[in-house]
Amino acid sequence: MEELYTYLGYTVIVTLIYFIYITLFPSTTSEGFMGFGSDSDSDSKDNKNSKDNKKNDNKNDKDKGSKKNSKYDMLKIQDSIDDLNDKTRDAVNSFSLLNNRKQWEDLIISIEDRINSITLATLPTLSKKISSNPNDDDIEKIIEKMNILNSFRATLTENMKYLDGLE
């Protein structure tokens, strides 16, 4: 039993040393949001050369009186904007949103119609459950599902606006 406590003590000591180490010497690479967007990400590797060229161009254009951190932050922000715009263009092209706009609009309209019909078809069942037992847990589940579908319908409306705005 004493050996177990000895090993447990060593484990605690090693863990504390590890925490002290990562506190005193933080990682120099940023992990991004929830581990996404780090420099080791495959997407950032693809655009690394073009980003380096943009950074060099932007460094020459920037006011030399600015702080280094500010320049770096602005370059990172601009790189993120450029990367997002590139990925958006790639998505628009890969899904043929411009060429098949009519089909995409029809798909959005069909899904909206289906959500409306499901909501209406559920009303008789919901009204019976409410009249028989207003405290039934199934009522809450049905309403939650309908609310989720209606929230998604609002998303579809925004998607339609986005699709209409594409050039």
Secondary structure, DSSP 8 states (H G I E B T S, - for coil): -HHHHHHHHHHHHHHHHHHHHHHHS--SS---BTTBS-TTSHHHHHTHHHHHHHHHHHHHHS-TTS-HHHHHHHHHHHHHHHHHHHHHHHHHHHTTTTTTHHHHHHHHHHHHHHHHHHHHHHHHHHHHHHHH-TT-HHHHHHHHHHHHHHHHHHHHHHHHHHHHH--
